[in-house]
Amino acid sequence: MMLRSDPLAAVPGVRHAFFTRTGGVSEGVWGTLNMGLRGGDEPARVAENRGRAAAALGVAAPHLVTARQVHGVTALAVTAPWDNATAPEADAIVTDRPGLLLGVLTADCGPVLLADREAGVIGAVHAGWQGALDGVLEAALAAMAGLGAAPGRITAALGPCIAQASYEVGPEFVARFLGRDAASAACFAPGVGGKARFDLKAFVAARLRRAGVGRIDALPHDTCADAGRFFSYRRTTLRGEGGFGLQLSAIVLGQ
């Protein structure tokens, strides 16, 4: 049902999990632990799934906070739970309030969980290729700094996302990256028929290192290649399936 990063698990007073697609009550293309509120699944089933995830981390369901993700760079500081049905648009959320479970939803994009124990500040980031290129990671770190965090003290964990072997892209994609971030050349490998394969994990890690983050861990899983454990937008698209679920990655400061 859930995976953890060893370095992040070693941070005192912080609990986290990268949930898989298993252990829930949803059915069909959303089976079983779908956390997405807007993908067509039955709301009661999603509510049950979210409650199970919150309980697994010792938090009441209403304290699980997720934003309306739009592949942007907005980072919000959260001071109290909000109504997830009317959640604000953001792709990074941070807090210094114990007991708030910050979550991001993904189905191939990179879920990044952040913690500075000394400052008592945590963050959760939805980092797809667009957000990572545009600066969502840096925006999250800036929001954490506004609460007293320092990059060198932060432990970052990148959870399950699409891996390079599954991420074939066209030359226009490569050109877009090289035009904005020349160092990203190291994140591309030759593909087939003039295409390339993009290493989202490496790109996210590189941006975090460049921003001065003290410790970075990346889980090895490939969401696209492992249908038994993960939802995947790309796999669903390639197969022509009618929809897909979203998995949750979440972090909380202990009370």
N, C-alpha and C positions, 0 to 999 in steps of 0.2 A: 504493500500500500504506500510506503514512503521510503525515500532514500535520504541520506545525510552526507554532508561534507565533514570529514574528520577535522580539518583545521577550524571550521566554524563551530563544530560541536565542542571543541576544546575551549571556546571563549566562555568564561564564567558568566552565569546569569543570563545567558541567551539560549533560547530554544528555537529550532527551525526544522523544516522538513521540505523536501521536494516530493510531492505526492505523485504517484503513478495514476493510471486510469483504472486500477483495480480497487475493489473494496467498497463500491457504492451500490446504488439502487437504480440508476438509469438504465434504459434498454436501447437496443438497436445501435445506431451509429454513435450514440452517446454513452454506450455501455463501458464501464459502469459508474465510475467516480467522476462524472462530468461536473465541472464547477462553473460553467458559463451560464450567465443569466439571460443572454440574448440570442442564443443559437437555435431556438426552437424546441428545446427539451421542456418537459413538464416542470413548472416552477416548484411544485411540491417535492419533486425528486431532487432537484438541484439544492433546495433548502436542506433536505436531509443529508445530502452529500457534504455540503458546506459545514453542517453541524458536526458530522463525523470527523471531518478534518480538524475543526477547531477543538473538539474534545480530545483528539489525539495529541494536541499540544497543550492541553490543560487550560483552554480558554472557552468562555461561553460564546455561543454562535454569534450573538449580536456584536461581539468585539472583533470579529473578522472584518477587516476593511480592505476593499478592493476599489480601484478607480475605473472609470470608463476609458479604456486604453485606445489610443488613436494613432499609434506609431509616431508620436511627437516627442518633444523634449521638455514638457512641463513637469516640474518636480514640486510636489506639495508637502508641506509639513502638516501632519495630522495631530490634532490635540484631543479629539474625541471621536467615537464611532459615528459614522453617518449612515443614512439610509442608502443601501447599495442600489436600490431601484432608481434613485436620483443622484447617483454618485457624480462628482465632477470629472471632467476630462483631465487625465494625467497619465504619464507612463513611468513615473517614479513617485514613491511616497516614502516619507521619512518621519521618525518620531523620537521623542525622548520620554514618552509616557509609558511606564510599565503597564503590561496587561493588554495593550493594543496589538492585535495580530495583523501585521501588514502582509498583504498577499498580492501576487501578480499571477495572471492567467496566460498560459502559452500553449501552442500546438506546433512547435518548431522554433519559434523565437527563443532567445536566451533569457532565462530567468536569473537575475543576479540578486543575491542577498548580501547585505553589508552590515558590519557591526564594529563599533568603537566602544569597547566595554568601559574604558577609562572615562569617556565622556558620557556614557549611558545613552548612546544614540544608535539607532538601527535604520536600515533602509531596504526597500525592495524595488527592483527595476525591471521593466519589460524592455528588453534590448533585442529587437529584430535588426536586420541589416540597416534599415532606414534610420531608426532611432539611434543606433550606435554610431552611424556615420555623421548624423546631424548633431550629436553631443548629449544624448540623454544620460549617459553615464557621468559625464562631467557635471551636468545639471544636478544630478542626485548628490554627488559629492559636495557641490556648493551648498545645497540645501542642508546637508548634514553638518557642514562647517558652520552654517548659521546657527546651529544648535550646540556648537562647541566641539564638534568632531575634528580630527586631523587626519589627512590621508595616510600618513605613515603609520598610524595606529589602527587603521581599518583592516579587518579581514574580509575578503570578498570571496563568495562562492558562486560559481556559474553552474547551474543545474542542467538537467537533460535538455538538449536542443538538437537541431539537425546538425549532422556531422559532415565533414568535407566530402566524404565518399558519396553522400546522397545529395549534395547541393550543386547541381550543374547549372551554370549561368552562361548567358551570352556575352559577346564582346562589348556591347553597350553597357552592361552592368560593370564589367571590369574597368572600362574607360571612366565611368562615373566615379568609381572609387579612386583610381589613380589621379584623376583630376582634382580631387579634394584632399587626398591623403596618400602621398607618394609611398610612404612606408608600408601601405597595405599590399604592395606587390608581393610581399612575402606570404600573404594569406591566400594566394591563388596558385593552383596547380593545373597543368594541362589536362583537358578533357578530351572528348571525342568530337570530331567534325568541326573543329574550330572553336568549340566551347571550352569553358574552364570550370574548375571546381573550387568553390569558395569555402574557406575555413572560418566560419562565424565564431567558433570558440577562440581561435587564435586572435582574431581581430578584436573581440571584446577584451581578452586578456591584455593585448598590447595597449589598448586605450586606457585600461586601468593602471597598467605599469607606468605609462607616460604621465598619468595624473598623480603618480606618487603613492599609490595604494601599497600598503606594507606587505600584505600576504594575499595571494590569489590562488584559488583552487578551482579546477574545472573537472566536473564529473565526466566520465568517458562515454556515457550513453548517447545513442543516436535515435532520436524520436521517430524519424522517418523509417528507419530500418526495423524497428522493434514494435510491430503492431500489437503484440500481446500485452505490452506494458505501457505504451504511450499513444496519445492522440497525435495526429500529424496532418497539418493542412496540405502539405505537398503530397503525401501518400494518398490522401483522400482525392485530391485533384487528379493525380495520375491514374487512379483507379476509376474515376468517374462516379464516385459514391455521392450520395445526396446530402451529406453533412458531416460534421465532426464535433467532438467535444473539446473541452479545454481542461488541462491539468493545472493544479494550484501549487505554487511555491510560496512558503510563508515563514515569517520570523517574528519573534516576540521577546520583549525584555521581561525577565521575571519580576514578580511583585514582591 
